[in-house]
Amino acid sequence: MEKLKNFFYAAAFLSLTSCSSSYHNHQPDRSPLQVREVQTRTFEESDTKSVMKAMINVLQDEGYIVKNAVLDLGLLTAEKSIEVEDTGGGMVLISMFRGGETNSSKLAVMEVSANVSEYGEETTKVRLNFQRKTYDTKGCVMDVNQIMDDVQYQIFFAKVSKGIFFQSENL
């Protein structure tokens, strides 16, 4: 019985100290079509390059580092790091098993990818996807969340629209 008890404690300790990640899709039940509707906007601009430039400017204004921009494919990726602190009560239990050491989250990385394409003769369609990865103090991914906040997408697309206007007016 004592061996089984020790095995349980060792298994619990290892599971609490190892890197683990989970993918959470914190969104109400939405069909793929509903998700696409939130993530997609059409701009009255036939030049996809202008739309991509406006998006790059907005992302840089928001603190993102552009990682990839491929005009031929209409691909744009960017990310920004955010320092965070996990204040969850579950860290006390983990701390007890680790002798006072916690592995609380310290960094979140917001990632965005975009697909920019011609849509008809005078419009450009943009589809965005925001994702947040949370890392612990050891650099292990703790959590991955697709961002499905309708307002965040609306605000971003409004800024892109404004950026397209500024470019067309040479401002």
N, C-alpha and C positions, 0 to 999 in steps of 0.2 A: 504494500500500500504506500509506503514511504517513497519508493522508486517512482510510482505513478504520480504522486504529488510533486516530486522534484521535476519530473518530465513536464508536467503541466506548467510549472513556474518557468522552466527554461523555454518552453514553446511560447508562452505569453511574452517573456522578455524579448526573444528574438523577433517576434512579430511586431512588437512596439518599437524596436530599434532599427529595423531594416527600412530601406526605401520602399515606399509604396505610393502608387498614384491611383487616382480615380477620376473618372470622367463624369461630370454632372451636366446635365442639360436642363438647367433650372428654367423651364418654360412651361407654360400651360400646354396641354396636348394640342399641338398644331400639326396640320398636314404639311407635307413638303411644299405644297403650293402656297400655303399661308406664310410659311417661313420665307420663301422666295419673295413674296409680296413685300414683306417688311424690309428685306435686304436689298431690294432692287429699285432703282429710279431711272427715269428716262429724261435726258436733257436735250433741249432744242439747240443742239450744236452738232454739226456734221463732222467736225474735226476731232477725232478721238485723241489725237496728240494734245490738243488744248485742254480737253477734259482731264487727261492724265496729269498734265502739268498743274492744273488747278487742284487736283487731289493731292499731289505731292506737296504743294504749298500749304494746303490745309493740314496735312499730316505733320509737316515740319513745324507749323505754328502750334500744333497741339503737343509737341515734344517727342514725336515719333522719329525714329531713325529709319530711313528708307533702306531696305535690304536688297530689293530687286525691283527693277522696272523694265519690262520687255514690251516695247510698243507693238511689235509684230503679233504677239500673242494677246496683248491687252492685259498682261499680268502685272500686278503691283503688290508688293508685300512690304510691311513695315512693322516695327515693334518699339515699345518703350518700356522701361523698367520703372517700377514703383516700389519704394521701400514700405513694407507693411509689418505689423506686429500682431501675432495671433494672441488674443486674450481669452481664448476659449478655456472653460473650466476643466476640460479633459486633460489639459497639460499637467495638472497637479497629480493625477493618477500615473501618467507616464513618468513624471519626475520621480515618483516614489520608486518605480522599478529601475530607474537609471541612476539611482544614488544622487539625486538632485539635479542631474543634467537634463535639460529639455531640448527638444528639437523643433521648437516653434517656428512658424513661418517668418521669414525675414524679407522675402522678395517676391513680387508678382511681376509677370511680364505680360503686357497687353500686346497681342498680335492682331494684325489686320491683313486680310488678303482681299484683292479686288480683281474683278474680271470686267474689263472695259471693252465694249464692242460697238461697231456700227449697227444701227437699228433703223432700217429704212434709209432714205436718201438724205434726210436733214436732221436726224437725231442720233444720239449715242446713249447706249444702255450701260448702266453700272450696277454690278452686284457686289456687295461687301459682306465680309464675315469677320466679326470681332470675336476674339477668344482670349481668356485670361488663364495663365498658368501660374500657380503658386508654388514656390520652392521653399524648402526648409533651410535651416542654417548650414546643413551639410551639402546643399546643392541638389538634393533629391526632389523630384516633382511630387508635390503633395496632392495637388488638385488641378483639374483642367475643366474649365467652364466655357461653354459657348455663350456669348452674350446675346440675349434676345430682348433687350430693352428697346421697344419701339421708338421711344423718345430719343434715345442716343443716336439711332440711325437717322431720324428726322433732322436732328440738329446737325449731324455731319453732312447730310445731303444739302441742307440749307446753306452751309458754309461753302460747299463745293459750288453751288449755284452762284453764290456771291463772288467766289473766286473766278468763275468763268466770265461773269459780268465785268469784273475789274480788268481781266486780261483783254476782253474785247474793247474796252475803253482805254487801254494802255495806261492804266493807273498803277 
